[in-house]
Amino acid sequence: MRVVEKRGSAINFAFFIGAANPREMVIGTIDRPATPDELKKMEAIVEQAMREGAIGMSSALIYPPGRFASTEELIALARHCGSYWTHLRSESAGEMEAFDEAFRIAREAHVSLNTFHIKAGGPMRGHMPEIIAKIEAEQKKGLDAQSNIYPYTATATDLTSVVPAWALEGGYLPFVQRLKDAATRAKIAQQLRIGDASGILIRQIPSPTLKRYETKRLSVIAAAMHTDPAEAALRLFEGSVSSPIGIYFGLLESDMQYALKQPWVSVGSDSGAVVGVFKQAGAHPRAYGTFPRIAGHYVRDVHLFTLEEAVRKMTSQAAARAGFKDRGVLKFGNKADVIVFDPNKIADTSTYEDPHHYAVGISNVIVNGTPVLRDDRMTGALPGRVLRRQ
């Protein structure tokens, strides 16, 4: 928070305390339960973050060391945070069980629940109505549960997401070291969750010697290496200082639209800003086009909902969920965060193969009453603030 405040920003920022942060600070990256004393230290870290203004606690349970946390550990930490925001432990075969875990954490910690970018992958493809019904059944029981989504049918995350959890204990470099043992390498290769390699586009490889494989499908990379996709992935890991990033195709448009229509599902990009060195590599089009795609394609072209409903999903719903009572709605006395766009022209222009393009149709952006984009040009102003829990 202090770094952002010192450097200044054109936009506002709010922060979570990640559940994996206190675990790594106290235990490290090993896969074992916390001792009672360690758990107390972790709880104290969460309490400190909340005192300093964090808006809640988040977890990402498919990534190490977050995936090493037990349900009981997450319940203990969540009791100190007021709201729990989670990337579920599974968005595929084990998704229903992952939701059950999230419901239990929220109920026993007595906090609200928010699940990040709801989706139905793998064997859950086509089952979004069942997922929605499961969440709404908990809502009817009194659980304060909502979700968000991005309007694309391909996901993006570390390539290590296909690696078995045991192989990642200790972090990325110990994982790469394990690949030098032939028996361990064969076991990891056998357990990689790759599926159709043509459905994985490698968007970023942190290696100067492997850059030629960026923005290519894993199946194409394997053919170029004259090997199978599993071995190709292991070679990408070996040559990289950190995990390559992949874009994974395989979600259904019908599932995505069904979730997006739900009034309690808001819109989120699930992406950071793409600047500097990251702009030299691939990206996901959601980094540039999430909100314009909603206001353009899904309102104007698909007629999925009204423009007013789209704006609510992108502004006041998110602000209310984060607890900001003076933002997200244009009214006297509220903070002046305003976007001016042409509903007939707004559109996303990035693609998976050519992602680095700004959206069109947005002419002006005002942050805390100060223009940061005026008549299509950045002003250089830095009126953004760190928004702390109210």
C-alpha positions in Angstrom: 0.0 0.0 0.0 2.7 2.4 1.0 4.6 1.8 -2.3 1.6 2.7 -4.4 1.0 5.8 -2.3 4.6 6.9 -2.6 4.8 6.4 -6.4 1.4 7.6 -7.3 -1.2 6.1 -9.6 -3.6 7.1 -12.3 -6.2 4.7 -10.8 -7.4 3.6 -7.4 -6.1 0.5 -5.7 -7.6 -1.7 -3.0 -5.7 -4.6 -1.5 -6.5 -8.1 0.0 -4.3 -10.0 2.4 -3.6 -13.3 0.6 -4.0 -16.4 2.7 -0.8 -17.8 1.2 1.3 -14.8 2.3 1.2 -15.5 6.1 1.7 -19.2 5.3 4.8 -18.5 3.3 6.1 -16.0 5.9 5.6 -18.4 8.8 6.0 -21.9 7.3 7.6 -21.3 3.9 6.7 -23.2 0.8 6.6 -26.7 2.2 3.5 -28.9 2.2 2.6 -29.5 5.8 0.0 -28.4 8.3 0.6 -25.3 10.5 1.3 -26.0 14.1 -0.9 -24.2 16.7 1.8 -21.7 17.4 2.4 -21.1 13.7 -1.3 -20.7 13.1 -1.4 -18.0 15.8 1.4 -16.1 14.0 -0.5 -16.4 10.7 -3.7 -15.1 12.3 -1.8 -12.1 13.7 -0.5 -11.2 10.2 -4.0 -11.3 8.8 -5.2 -9.1 11.7 -2.5 -6.6 11.0 -3.3 -6.4 7.3 -7.0 -5.8 8.1 -6.0 -3.0 10.6 -4.0 -1.4 7.8 -7.0 -1.4 5.5 -7.1 -4.6 3.5 -10.7 -5.2 2.2 -10.7 -8.9 2.9 -8.7 -12.1 2.7 -8.2 -13.9 -0.6 -7.0 -17.4 -1.4 -5.8 -19.1 -4.6 -6.0 -22.8 -3.9 -4.6 -24.3 -7.1 -1.2 -22.5 -6.6 1.5 -23.4 -4.2 1.9 -22.6 -1.3 -1.9 -21.7 -1.2 -2.9 -25.2 -2.3 -1.1 -26.6 0.8 -3.5 -24.9 3.2 -6.1 -27.1 4.9 -9.8 -26.1 5.1 -9.3 -25.7 8.9 -6.4 -23.3 8.4 -8.4 -21.1 6.0 -11.4 -21.0 8.5 -9.1 -19.9 11.3 -7.6 -17.1 9.1 -10.9 -16.0 7.6 -12.4 -15.4 11.1 -10.3 -12.2 11.2 -11.1 -10.8 7.8 -14.8 -10.0 7.4 -15.0 -11.3 3.8 -13.4 -14.2 2.1 -12.5 -14.1 -1.7 -11.3 -17.3 -3.2 -10.0 -18.9 -6.3 -11.5 -22.4 -5.8 -9.4 -25.5 -5.3 -10.8 -26.9 -8.5 -12.7 -25.5 -11.5 -13.0 -28.8 -13.2 -13.6 -32.4 -12.0 -13.6 -31.4 -8.3 -15.5 -28.2 -8.6 -18.6 -29.1 -6.6 -16.4 -30.3 -3.7 -14.4 -27.1 -4.0 -17.6 -25.1 -3.6 -18.6 -27.1 -0.6 -15.2 -26.2 1.0 -15.7 -22.5 0.3 -19.2 -22.6 1.7 -17.9 -24.3 4.9 -15.1 -21.7 5.3 -17.6 -18.8 5.0 -20.2 -20.4 7.3 -17.8 -21.4 10.1 -15.8 -18.1 9.9 -19.0 -16.1 9.7 -17.9 -14.0 6.7 -19.3 -13.3 3.3 -18.0 -15.4 0.3 -16.9 -14.3 -3.1 -15.6 -16.8 -5.7 -13.3 -15.5 -8.4 -14.2 -15.9 -12.1 -16.7 -18.6 -11.9 -16.3 -21.2 -14.7 -17.1 -24.8 -15.7 -14.1 -26.6 -17.1 -13.1 -30.1 -18.0 -15.9 -32.6 -17.2 -18.0 -29.7 -15.8 -18.4 -28.2 -19.2 -22.1 -27.7 -19.9 -23.0 -27.9 -16.2 -23.0 -24.2 -15.3 -26.8 -24.3 -14.5 -26.0 -27.0 -11.8 -23.2 -24.8 -10.4 -25.5 -21.8 -10.2 -28.2 -23.8 -8.6 -25.7 -25.0 -6.0 -24.7 -21.5 -5.0 -28.3 -20.2 -5.0 -29.2 -23.1 -2.7 -26.7 -21.8 -0.2 -27.9 -18.2 -0.6 -31.4 -19.4 0.3 -30.0 -20.9 3.5 -28.7 -17.4 4.4 -25.1 -17.5 3.1 -23.9 -14.2 1.7 -22.2 -15.6 -1.5 -21.5 -13.9 -4.8 -19.1 -14.4 -7.7 -17.5 -12.6 -10.6 -16.6 -13.6 -14.2 -14.6 -12.4 -17.2 -16.3 -12.6 -20.7 -14.0 -15.0 -22.4 -14.0 -18.8 -23.0 -10.2 -19.3 -22.5 -8.4 -19.0 -19.2 -4.8 -18.0 -18.4 -2.5 -19.0 -15.6 0.9 -20.5 -14.8 1.8 -23.6 -16.7 2.6 -25.2 -13.3 -1.1 -25.4 -12.8 -0.9 -28.7 -14.8 1.8 -30.0 -12.4 0.9 -32.3 -9.5 1.0 -30.6 -6.1 3.7 -32.8 -4.6 6.1 -31.9 -7.3 5.9 -28.2 -6.5 6.7 -28.4 -2.8 9.4 -25.9 -1.9 8.7 -23.7 -4.9 9.6 -23.5 -8.6 13.4 -24.1 -8.5 13.2 -27.3 -6.3 10.5 -28.5 -8.8 12.9 -27.9 -11.7 15.7 -29.7 -9.8 13.5 -32.7 -9.4 13.2 -33.1 -13.1 16.9 -34.1 -13.2 16.0 -37.4 -11.6 14.8 -39.8 -14.4 12.3 -41.7 -12.3 10.8 -38.5 -10.8 10.7 -36.9 -14.2 8.8 -39.8 -15.6 6.3 -39.8 -12.7 5.7 -36.0 -13.1 5.3 -36.4 -16.9 2.7 -39.1 -16.4 0.7 -37.0 -13.9 0.7 -33.7 -15.9 -2.9 -32.6 -16.5 -2.4 -31.4 -20.1 -5.4 -33.0 -22.0 -5.5 -31.6 -25.6 -2.2 -29.9 -26.1 -3.6 -27.9 -29.1 -5.8 -26.2 -26.5 -2.9 -24.6 -24.6 -1.3 -21.5 -26.1 2.0 -20.6 -24.4 1.8 -16.8 -24.1 4.9 -16.1 -22.0 8.2 -17.9 -21.4 10.7 -16.3 -18.9 13.7 -17.6 -20.9 15.8 -15.9 -23.5 16.6 -19.2 -25.2 13.0 -20.3 -25.5 11.3 -17.1 -26.7 10.7 -18.6 -30.1 8.0 -20.8 -28.7 5.9 -17.9 -27.3 2.4 -17.5 -28.7 2.5 -21.0 -30.0 0.3 -24.0 -29.1 1.9 -26.7 -26.9 1.1 -29.2 -29.6 3.1 -27.1 -32.1 6.0 -26.7 -29.7 6.1 -30.5 -29.1 6.3 -31.1 -32.8 9.1 -28.6 -33.2 11.0 -30.3 -30.4 10.2 -33.8 -31.9 8.7 -35.0 -28.7 5.4 -35.4 -26.9 3.5 -32.5 -25.2 4.4 -33.7 -21.7 8.1 -33.7 -22.4 7.8 -30.4 -24.2 6.2 -28.9 -21.1 9.0 -30.2 -18.9 11.6 -28.7 -21.2 9.9 -25.3 -21.0 10.0 -25.6 -17.2 13.7 -26.6 -17.2 14.7 -23.6 -19.4 12.7 -21.0 -17.5 13.5 -19.0 -14.3 9.8 -19.1 -13.3 6.7 -20.7 -14.7 5.7 -20.1 -18.3 2.2 -18.7 -18.7 -0.4 -20.5 -20.7 -3.8 -19.7 -22.2 -6.2 -22.6 -22.0 -9.1 -23.1 -24.4 -12.0 -25.3 -23.5 -14.9 -23.3 -21.8 -18.3 -23.0 -23.4 -19.8 -19.7 -24.4 -23.2 -21.0 -23.2 -21.9 -21.7 -19.7 -20.2 -18.3 -19.6 -23.3 -16.4 -20.7 -25.5 -18.4 -18.2 -23.3 -17.3 -15.3 -22.9 -13.7 -16.6 -26.7 -13.2 -16.6 -27.1 -14.0 -12.9 -27.7 -10.7 -10.9 -25.2 -11.7 -8.2 -22.4 -12.3 -10.7 -20.3 -9.2 -11.3 -17.5 -8.6 -13.9 -13.8 -8.8 -13.2 -10.9 -8.9 -15.6 -8.6 -11.3 -13.6 -5.7 -9.5 -15.1 -3.1 -7.0 -14.1 -1.8 -4.1 -16.3 0.4 -5.2 -19.2 3.3 -2.7 -19.3 7.1 -2.7 -19.8 8.7 -6.1 -20.4 5.4 -7.9 -20.2 4.1 -6.0 -23.3 6.8 -7.8 -25.3 5.2 -11.2 -24.6 1.8 -12.6 -25.1 -1.2 -11.6 -22.9 -4.8 -12.5 -22.5 -7.2 -10.2 -24.3 -9.1 -9.7 -21.0 -6.2 -7.5 -19.9 -7.4 -4.9 -22.4 -11.0 -5.7 -23.3 -13.0 -7.2 -20.4 -15.2 -4.2 -19.6 -15.5 -2.9 -23.2 -16.5 -6.4 -24.3 -19.3 -6.4 -21.8 -20.7 -2.9 -22.7 -20.1 -3.6 -26.4 -20.5 -7.2 -27.5 -22.8 -8.5 -24.8 -25.0 -5.5 -24.5 -25.1 -4.1 -28.0 -24.6 -7.3 -30.1 -25.9 -10.2 -28.0 -28.5 -8.3 -26.0 -27.7 -10.4 -22.9 -28.8 -7.6 -20.6 -29.4 -3.9 -20.6 -26.6 -1.3 -20.6 -27.8 -0.2 -17.1 -27.4 -3.7 -15.8 -24.0 -4.0 -17.4 -22.8 -0.8 -15.8 -24.1 -2.0 -12.4 -22.2 -5.3 -12.7 -19.0 -3.3 -13.5 -19.3 -0.5 -10.9 -21.7 -0.3 -8.0 -21.9 -4.1 -7.5 -18.1 -4.4 -7.1 -17.9 -1.2 -4.9 -20.6 -2.5 -2.6 -19.0 -5.9 -2.3 -15.8 -4.3 -1.3 -17.5 -2.1 1.2 -17.0 1.3 -0.4 -20.2 3.2 0.2 -19.1 6.4 -1.5 -18.0 4.9 -4.8 -19.6 3.0 -7.7 -22.7 5.3 -8.1 -22.9 8.8 -9.7 -24.6 10.9 -7.0 -23.9 14.0 -5.0 -21.4 13.5 -2.3 -19.8 10.4 -3.8 -16.2 10.2 -5.2 -16.0 11.3 -8.8 -14.8 8.2 -10.6 -16.3 8.5 -14.1 -15.8 6.8 -17.5 -17.2 8.4 -20.6 -17.9 6.0 -23.5 -19.9 5.8 -26.7 -22.3 2.8 -26.4 -22.4 2.5 -30.2 -18.7 2.3 -30.6 -17.2 0.7 -27.4 -15.5 -2.6 -28.3 -12.6 -4.8 -27.4 -10.0 -5.2 -30.1 -7.5 -7.6 -28.7 -7.4 -11.3 -29.8 -5.6 -14.3 -28.3 -3.0 -14.3 -31.1 -2.6 -10.5 -31.2 -3.5 -9.3 -27.7 -1.8 -5.9 -27.3 -4.5 -3.5 -28.4 -6.5 -0.9 -26.5 -10.3 -0.9 -26.6 -12.1 1.7 -28.6 -15.0 4.0 -27.7 -13.8 5.3 -24.4 -12.9 9.0 -24.6 -12.6 10.2 -21.0 -11.7 8.8 -17.6 -12.0 10.8 -14.4 -10.5 9.5 -11.1 -11.3 11.2 -7.8 -12.5 14.2 -9.8 -9.3 14.6 -11.9 -9.1 13.6 -15.6 -6.5 10.9 -16.4 -7.8 10.4 -20.0 -9.1 13.4 -21.8 -10.3 13.2 -25.4 -8.5 9.9 -26.0 -5.2 11.1 -24.5 -3.6 10.4 -21.2 -3.1 13.6 -19.1 -0.3 12.3 -16.9 -2.2 13.1 -13.7 -1.9 10.6 -10.8 -5.0 11.2 -8.6 -5.4 7.5 -7.7 -5.6 6.5 -4.1 -5.2 3.4 -2.0 -8.8 2.5 -0.9 -8.8 1.1 2.6 -11.6 -0.9 4.3 -14.3 1.4 5.6 
